[in-house]
Amino acid sequence: MIKYNRFVLDNGLRVLVHEDHSTPMAVVNIMYDVGARDENPDKTGFAHLFEHLMFGGSIHIPDYDEPLQRAGGENNAYTTNDLTNYYCQLPSENIETAFWLESDRMLSLAFGAKSLSVQKKVVIEEFKEHYINKPYGDVWHKMRELAYKVHPYRWMTIGKDLSHVENANMDDVKHFFFKHYRPVNAILVVAGNVELENVKQLSEKWFGNIPMGEKYNRNLPQEPAQTAARRSEVQANVPLDAFIKTWHMDARLEKGYYVADLATEILGGGGSSRLYQSLVKEKQLFSGIDCYHFGSVDKGLIAVEGKLVKGVSMQAAEKAVEEEIEKMQSTSVSVTELQKVKNKTESVIAFEDMGVMSRANSLAMYELLGDAELMNTELEKYHAVTTEEIQQYCTNVFSNENSNTLLYYAK
């Protein structure tokens, strides 16, 4: 049971405080309710560009890292299609340094032409290195375009096209910042060796006078149900043929999400999973194969992804994957097999809850989803899933008309 207190400042900033006096450290985590799904389709990659810009200096503080390091702290950030998260950890007696730094970044970035130019170059290099020049780097660009026709999940966090970040100007950047990075769209979690009253005072002192901003109301185009199978073939300079297939699944807070989470674990969660045992170990068709989903807030994708053993035909590989999926549809998984993945899920959740930084991140995430208390109740939703529900779900979701297949051939 993770205990926490919650209060809201007048400017709409939600603050969650989790006291843990067994550590000398404190974590300050700020989550912004903005991700790649909130970008203009003609100006993608902005949420990720901001992750870089937020370290390029704010209105009163030219360098973010140096004062934090002096206070014995470390920091990082990440962006997904759904959200943006900044976090730092430092000795709890220096916690005010983190409040000072984070509040200044929220108040306003420096918006220097030099910072923008430098960070654009960094992102452009990252795009080239990971998505253009790297073998299989464009797999998810191609798959997202195949699977999504209207929802903004059709592009990756890095952006749809390199030119979008290349052409980003200062006005674009300012507009994006003041639309999304406002107290009313943010969640502050303070965890570790902290006291509630002190956090209240510091939150008021450093964040209280930042203008609220406008509440961002998300109104994204919803992906219509897929009614026909989609396929695409690619040839590229890669060492091995690869097989990638996806199916649309439920959104993060729907019942089916938990069923899907367990079903993908049975199929492809590691060395004891069905796909690995059958197609890697026994039949030796794939050198490696996984089945997973993206944990997306909106309706996401279940994916099967594997690299073929040299000499194996794509037809044989695809047929073997289909046979394993058909077994999930035609025969109920055993109670033992389901219990095994439930136990694994429970231990993953427990392990995540061990670190104070990860607890802070989880609290912010659940608050973003609409209810921080989910952190304490979500496990029950996994335990409630039955073998019948797994079979029924696999029958519905793994239908041919709901599928997207990418055959990635080595030249």
Secondary structure, 3 states (H helix, E strand, C coil): CCCCEEEECCCCCEEEEEECCCCCEEEEEEEECCCHHHCECCECCHHHHHHHHCCCCECCCCCCHHHHHHCCCEEEEEECCCCEEEEEEEEHHHHHHHHHHHHHHHHCECCCHHHHHHHHHHHHHHHHHHHHCCCCCCHHHHHHHHHCCCCHHHCCCCCCCHHHHHCCCHHHHHHHHHHHCCHHHEEEEEEECCCHHHHHHHHHHHHCCCCCCCCCCCCCCCCCCCCCCEEEEEEECCCCCEEEEEEECCCCCCHHHHHHHHHHHHHHCCCCCHHHHHHHHHCCCEEEEEEEECCCCCCCEEEEEEEECCCCCHHHHHHHHHHHHHHHHHCCCCHHHHHHHHHHHHHHHHHHCCCHHHHHHHHHHHHHHCCCCHHHHHHHHHHCCCHHHHHHHHHHHCCHHHEEEEEEEEC
